[in-house]
Amino acid sequence: MEQSVKPASSLPLNPHIAALPPYNAGMNIAMARALSGRQDIARLASNENPDGCSPAVMAALASSSFEPWRYADPACTALRAALGERLAIDPGLIVAGNGSEEMIAAISRAVLVPGASVVTTVPSFGLHEIEPLAMGADVVKIAMTPDMGFDLAALETAIAAEPRIVFISSPWNPVGPGLDHSSLQRLIGAVQPGTLLVLDEAYFEFADPGAPDGIEVLRDSGIDHVVLRTFSKAYGLAGLRVGYAVCSDLELARVISAAKTPFNVNAAAQIAAIAALADEGWMKASAGRVRAE
Ligand SMILES: Cc1ncc(COP(=O)(O)O)c(C=O)c1O
């Protein structure tokens, strides 16, 4: 007998969450194959790496250092140390996340209160809007220019109004262009104390040669900032879920860390990310092939 399912809840739900627009995760490849009757389908919408991942990742996951029965290190100590060495920054400034998307949520939880204002672009990565909305923030969205570039003047004006957070991705998903040095400096110049600039560099490894490195540029900027990076794209670990936030100070990193779930990055993901980071050659070759295509 079929169970009768209640369509609505009589519970008073959090109105900010209840009103959220859905995140569009796109269609998975199994469904696309079933619907189209074709096997030769490339799933472009999620920007997965067509090369897969480094064989060193598969070897690390098959090694005895992977112990699925144990809780993973909640602080991702080894991964953060490896990242700190690679990026020449204090690991205390790094927070690792269950994908960089978790860091977008944690930053929003750490910084926003209902009624706070957030600036982002449109189109943009959906969570730059959804996570602030979940915190009850008001989101101002700056449209791209007709030639599909950043509207720097409009962004400067919006940032001058002193929002609590500015979310910008560079290279820009889904439009493509990245901020060049002078554009990034213009945005940095517009940021006032009390505003956090979040530069989402999920596609950093695919940027044009000579493009600014947000971690390096922002480190010297003096403004409150977070740079987001991920293992999902160039390193091909989208299914394992590892990303990270590089914060401008230790207190910000501590509070963002407090806003994440404790065992957020699972054991397989931590081992895989360390192995992927060590095989920089594979990542660079793959990113080069994707750029060439
Ligand atoms: C701009 C941008 N930021 C963040 C993410 C989230 O990536 P992940 O959570 O897999 O690290 C994506 C994923 O598509 C993205 O396009």
The ligand as an ORCA input file, in Angstrom:
! r2SCAN-3c Opt
* xyz 0 1
  C      33.692     29.302     -9.527
  C      33.520     28.048     -8.741
  N      33.769     28.067     -7.436
  C      33.649     26.968     -6.679
  C      33.231     25.788     -7.233
  C      33.056     24.624     -6.303
  O      34.003     23.661     -6.554
  P      34.278     22.502     -5.513
  O      33.285     22.596     -4.411
  O      34.172     21.256     -6.287
  O      35.674     22.774     -5.003
  C      32.958     25.692     -8.599
  C      32.491     24.434     -9.187
  O      32.068     24.319    -10.285
  C      33.102     26.865     -9.384
  O      32.836     26.857    -10.678
*
